[in-house]
Structure formats: structure tokens, C-alpha cells
Amino acid sequence: MVEILVETEVRPTEDIEKVKKALSTIVILENFEVKEITTGFKIILLKCNRKECLEPLRKAIKVQQIEPAVRAYLYKRIEDSSLTILIHKQAAFAGKISLIDSDRESPLGPIKVEVSGNSEDIEELINYLTSGER
């Protein structure tokens, strides 16, 4: 079984509704929580254990026709039995997928998707996100 954790910061200068709109490009927004981590800084967390919660990301990848690039990115981001995906938050707000390698590449912080599971689960998730199979 795959476990997915999606999180992003909400900085004091950001509108939480706009951050939620950016997240909705990546994940189905259900059962999320907002935590205040320091004064003015919040974090939105969402946990799920179904690959289908990433259906918005899958659709965006298909619409942008970036499956081969995303597949290569995902395979290089596997470490042990986990996969970490960093997505540029402002691009996600605009409905676009821009994968990044470092937090510094997204000035307001990235959307981080952490996937854990066995290697078959991660392989299945990569196939789900980057191909036509369900």
C-alpha cells in the first residue's frame, strides 16, 4: 500500500485560498488540515493511501504532455522505499506542473509530495501518473 503526504507552507503574505487552489492542481483536497507552525506561518497537510488522490496531478501531466520528462524526474527522485516530488507552487496555482529539484526554486516554498511504500507500489504510482493506465 502506498502512503502519500502532501504539504506546503502558507506564508504570511499568501492567501490561504490561493494556496489551496494551487494544491488542487496536484491532489484532491479532502481531509486536509491547516496547522500554524509559527506566528503567521501555516502549513497545509494532506494524507492519503490511494494513488487516485493524485488524479489532478495525473490529469495536468497528461494535458501538458510531459509524461516522459515527469517519468524521468520521478525515477531519479526515488530513495530507498520513498519518492519525494517538489512542485513549484506558483506554477501549480496557474494550473501548470513545474517539477523542481530544490526548495529554493520556488520562492514561496514548494508543494512537497512524499510517497512511501515498497518498490512495486512506487513503480505502480509512477506508471499511474505518467501513462494511460488506471
Secondary structure in CASP SS format (residue, H / E / C, confidence):
PFRMAT SS
TARGET T0000
AUTHOR 0000-0000-0000
METHOD secondary structure of the structure
MODEL  1
M C 1.00
V C 1.00
E E 1.00
I E 1.00
L E 1.00
V E 1.00
E E 1.00
T E 1.00
E E 1.00
V E 1.00
R C 1.00
P C 1.00
T C 1.00
E C 1.00
D C 1.00
I H 1.00
E H 1.00
K H 1.00
V H 1.00
K H 1.00
K H 1.00
A H 1.00
L H 1.00
S H 1.00
T C 1.00
I C 1.00
V C 1.00
I C 1.00
L C 1.00
E C 1.00
N C 1.00
F E 1.00
E E 1.00
V E 1.00
K E 1.00
E E 1.00
I E 1.00
T E 1.00
T C 1.00
G C 1.00
F E 1.00
K E 1.00
I E 1.00
I E 1.00
L E 1.00
L E 1.00
K E 1.00
C E 1.00
N C 1.00
R C 1.00
K H 1.00
E H 1.00
C H 1.00
L H 1.00
E H 1.00
P H 1.00
L H 1.00
R H 1.00
K H 1.00
A H 1.00
I H 1.00
K H 1.00
V H 1.00
Q H 1.00
Q C 1.00
I C 1.00
E H 1.00
P H 1.00
A H 1.00
V H 1.00
R H 1.00
A H 1.00
Y H 1.00
L H 1.00
Y H 1.00
K H 1.00
R C 1.00
I E 1.00
E E 1.00
D C 1.00
S C 1.00
S E 1.00
L E 1.00
T E 1.00
I E 1.00
L E 1.00
I E 1.00
H C 1.00
K H 1.00
Q H 1.00
A H 1.00
A H 1.00
F H 1.00
A C 1.00
G C 1.00
K C 1.00
I C 1.00
S C 1.00
L E 1.00
I E 1.00
D C 1.00
S C 1.00
D H 1.00
R H 1.00
E H 1.00
S C 1.00
P C 1.00
L C 1.00
G C 1.00
P C 1.00
I E 1.00
K E 1.00
V E 1.00
E E 1.00
V E 1.00
S E 1.00
G C 1.00
N C 1.00
S H 1.00
E H 1.00
D H 1.00
I H 1.00
E H 1.00
E H 1.00
L H 1.00
I H 1.00
N H 1.00
Y H 1.00
L H 1.00
T H 1.00
S C 1.00
G C 1.00
E C 1.00
R C 1.00
END
